[in-house]
Amino acid sequence: MRTYNVLLLLLLLFFTSCSSNEINIISTNIPDNSTGQEIKESVILSDFERDGVIIINPNQPQDQHKYLFNIYPNSSKSIGKTELSSSYSVSGDKSLKAIMTSGPLYLQMYNYSQTDYVWHWTRQHIDEGQEWKENTYNRLRFWIKLPEGIERKVTGQPNLHFGTYFRARNGNPSSAESGGGHYHHYFNLESAGGNWQQVIIDFRPTHNRGDNGNIEQGVKQYPTNEQDFNYFDALTRFYIWGDFATNSSAFYFDRFEFYRDENDENIKQICTLTGTYNNINNEFILGWSRDKNEGQLEFEVHYAFDDIHKNGWYSSIPAPGGIVSSWNEDSYNILGYNTSDIDLENHTQIYFAIKPKNSDRFRQIIIPINKKN
């Protein structure tokens, strides 16, 4: 009888290990709208729960013109392809997989219609069954899963660029930026054990094409100077470019979501938020950018297991080593915070707040806690 029980146990362990395969090994399913604050207005651009990558120009032979999400090869000699994958996901069962064979990561959303020869606005491609409301959404969030071997720069420089283009209502539709322009949001990420990382775009870009890199751009809520037509209303195309070696690497993207954060957040001094939990070493990793003119300013990082906006800054706990200074005092303005010293108990998510020392306003990000490998 004892031998029989041992055999049953061994069989159970075998089938359990085989059934998991690769799927969601180091990711977690993120609840819808889990951003650390109540969301009353949101739309999904894409969560990739479909049969294949969306085709925008079916008669085009080149992927860069055929697919809505593709690898842009020209300016940086990036070579690769995109496909949908069921290996990892943030919500649902699939994500977008960018397979790079050479050159840097260069994922683009190419929404130029070669039927009517116009650049669409991004909002025209939100998932079916949703309604876009103008002058409503003030954040764009997406999730990215990086391959191993990517390290953050410790100089305040970026290694990931999110490029945006804008067109005015009365702009020339054959242009992606008529009456608008082209901005960049800069980030600084690391592999983080291959876990999903949250990236939040707001109204404050890091750079404007053609400007000196030292110039602080400030908040660009209405980049086309139309007071009821905001940054995301006017957004036409965008791209994600990575300043790191990518040969034979796979990057995953999921859940591009526009939403409205109704909290009085300090985006003037804190922008381009990122956050993740590395379950390999129990480490939380945060990133953000400061005003380029405030190189000597220190920041305070707090945490809680409830909404800090709702309960107040003083309800939260100072994070271990949570006084953060810039890596340098010039215009390379990205900061970072890491800790492995927070007792998680039985919690499934954590709220981090980042506040400049000279302000009583802060930014908040929620990070899901996934303890499974």
N, C-alpha and C positions, 0 to 999 in steps of 0.2 A: 504493500500500500504506500509506503514511504517513497519507494522508487517511482511509482506512478505519479504521485504528487509533484516530485521534482521534475519529471518529464513535462507535466502540464505547465509548471512555472516557466521552464525553459522555452517551451513553444509560445507561451504568452509574450515573453520578452522579445522573442524573435519577430513575431508578427507586429508587435507594437513598434519596434525600431524600423521595420521595413515599410510600414504604412506611412511614416512621416516623410520619407525621402528628403527632398530639398525644400518642400513647401513651407514657407514662413519659419524657417529654422531660427533666424535671428531677427524676425520682425514681429510686429504685433498688429492686431486689427484695431484701428483707431475709431472710437465712436464718432458718429457724425457730429459736426459742429463742436468738437472738443478743442477750444482755443483758450480756455481759461476765463471766459466771460460769457454772459448770456448773449446769444446771437438771435436777433429778431428778424434780420434780413440777410439772406445768403443765396447764392446760385452756384452751381457746379459747372465749371467750364468743361472739364472732363475727368471722369474717374476710370476711364478705359474699360468699362464693363461692356464690351461689344465683341464682335467676331474678328475684327482686324483694325489696323490703323485707318483713320478716316481718309478717304480719297477726295481731294478737292478738284483735281484736274485729271480725269480718267484717261485722257488720250495722250498724256505726256509720258515719254519713256523713262525720264530721269526721276529718281525718287525725290530729289530736292524740289521738283515742280509738281509732282503727282500727289504726295501725301501732305496732309495738314501738319503733322509732326514728323520731322525728318532731320537728317544730318546735313548741315550746310557745308559744302566742301571748298568753296572758292577761296575766300580770303585767307584762311588759316591752313589750307591743305588737309582738312579733316576728312577722313574716309571712314565710312561706317554705314549702318542701317538701323532702322527702328522696327520693332515688332511688339506685339502684345505678349505678355508672359503671365503664366499662372504660378510661377515659382514663388513670387513674393507679392504682397499687397498690403496697403494701408487700410483700405475699407473695400469690401467686396472680395472678388476672387482674382482680379488681374491688375497689372500695372503696365506702364510703357517701359520697354527695355531698349536702351540705346547701346548698340554693340559697336565699339570703336576698334578699327584695325590699324589705323595710323593717325597721327596728328592729335591735337587737343580735342576734348569734348566740345561739340558745337551743335547743340540741339536748337532747332528753330521751329516756331509756329509760322508756317507759310500759308497765309490766307489770301493769296492773290488769285482771283478767278480769271482764267484765260478764256472763259466764255464771254464775259462782259468786260474784261480788261479793267478791273477795279480791285483795289485793296479793300477788303472788308474790314470792319471793326471787329475786334476780338469778341465782343458781346454778341455778335451775330452767330457765333458757333458754340454757345452754351448748350449743354445737353438738352434733349427734347423734353417738353412738358414743363418748362420753366419760363418765367417772365422776367425780363430785365427791367429794372426801375432806374431811370436816370437820376444822377446826383444823389445816389444812395450809398453805394459801397465805397469804403475807404481802406480796405485791405485786400490783398491777393496773397493767398497762402498756397504753397505746394510742398510736397515731400520728396526727398531725394535720398537714395541709398548708394553710397560710394563704394568702389572696390577697395581692397586693402592696399596699404602703402602710401596713401595720401596724407600729408602732414600740413598743419597750419603754418603759415609764415609768422615769425615772431617779431616782425618789424612794423606791424600795423598795415601791411599791404594786403591786397585781396588775392585770392586764387580762384574766385568764381565771380563772373559778371552776369548780371541780368539786364539785358538791353531792351529798352522800350521805345516805341514810335507812336506819335500822336498826330491826328488830323482834325482840323476844325470842321464844324458842321458844313460850312460852305466851302471847304477845301476841295481841291481837285481830286476826284476819286481815283485817278490813275496813279496818285502818289500816296505813299504810306504816311507822309509827314507834312502835307500841305497845310499851312496855317498852324503847324504845331512844332515838332522837332524830334530830337533823338536823345534820350537820357540813358544813364547807366546806374544801376544799383550794385554795389560791391559787397562781397562776402568773403569770409575766410574760414574754410571748413577743414576737417580732418576725417579720416575713415571711420572713427568711432566704433570699431568692432563690427562694421558692416550693418549697423542699425539704421533705421529710418531717421532722417533729420528733417526738422520743420524749418521752413524758410518763409518769412513774412515780408512782403513788399508793402510799403506805405506811400504817402504822398511826397516823401523827401528823398529824391535821388542823390547819388554821390557826385555825379559828373554830368556835364552837358557837352555833347560833341562840339569841338571847336573852341571851348573855353580852356583857359589855363587850369591845370589840375589842382592848383592851390585854392581855387575859388570855391567858397561855400555856396551851394545852390539854394539852400533853404527849402521851405515847404512849397511845393508846386501843385496845390490843390486843383487849380484850373490852368493847365499848361497852354491852352489855346485862347486864354483870356475871355472865355465865355462863362459867366458866373453861375450858370446852372448846368454846366457840362464839365464834369470833373475828370480827374486823371484817368480813371478806368472807363468812363464813358467814351473818351477820345482815343483810347488805346487801340491801335490797329494790329501791328505785329510785335512779336518779342522773340528773343533768343536767350539761350543759356550757354555761356562759354567758360570752359575750365582751363586754368593755367597750370596744368600738370600733365605728366606723361600718361598716355592712355592706351598704348599699344596692347591689343588683345584684351581690352577691359570692357566690362559691362556695367552700365549705370542704369538705375531704375528710377522712375518718376511716377508719382501717383497723386490723385486728387487735387487738381488745380481748382481752387475755390475762391470766389469773390464774396466778401461778407462786410457787414457794417459793425464796427466796434463803437458802441455808444458811450464808452468811458472817456473821460477827459484825460487822454494820454499825452505824454510829453514827447511828441515826435520831432519837435524842434531840436532837442538835445540828444535824443536816442532814436535811432532808426535802423532799418535793415536787421531785424531780429532773427536769430537762429537758435535752435535748441535741440538737444537729444539726450538720451540716456544710453550709455554704453554698458550693457549688461555683462560684458566680459569682466570688467573690473569695478562694477558698481559706481561708475563715474557719470556725473552730469556735466554737460558741455554747453556753455552759452556763448553767443557772439552778438555784437552790436556795433554800430558806428556812432561816433560823437560829432559835434560841430567841429569843422576843421580849424576854427579859431579858438578852440578851448582845449589846447593840448596839455595844459597843466591841471585840468579839472579831474577830480577823483569821483568815483561812482561807488554807491553802496548796493550790495546785492542782498536781498532778503528772500525767505521762502516761507511757505505755509502749505497746508493740505486743504485749505478752503480759499475762496476767491478773496484776494487781497484788496481789490477795488471795492468789493462789497463791505468788507470788515475793517478796512483802513490800514495804512502803512504800519502803525504801531501795534497792530494785532499780529504782525508777521515776525519771523525769527531772523536775526542776522545770520547770514550764511557763513560757514567756516572760511576764514580768509577772504571775506567778502568785501574788502575795500580794494577797488581796482583802479589802477592808473594806466595811462596810455603807454604803449611800448615805445613811443617817441612823441615829440611835441609838434611835429610838422603836420602836413596835410594827409599823411598816411594814417587814417583815423579809425581803424577797426580795433576793437578791444575784445578780450576774451576772458572767460572765467571757467575754471574746472574745479570740481570737488568730488571726492569719494567718501566724505565724512558725514553724510547725513543718514540718520537712522530712519529707514523707510517703514519699519514695522509691517503692517499688512496693507499699506496704501497702494493704490493702482495709478495714481497720478499726483503730480506736485506742481504748485504754483510758484514761479519765481518772479520777483519784481526787481527792477533796476532803476535807481534814482540818482541823479546828479546831486552832489553834496550841496550845491547852491540852489536847489529847487525843492519844492514840496510835492512835485508831480513826478510820476514814474511811468514806466512801461511794464506790462505783465505778459508772461508767456506760460502756458501750461504744457507740461511734458508728461506723456504717458510712461508708466514704469512697467517694462516688460522684463521679467526675470528669467524667462526661458531661453535656452540656447537651441 
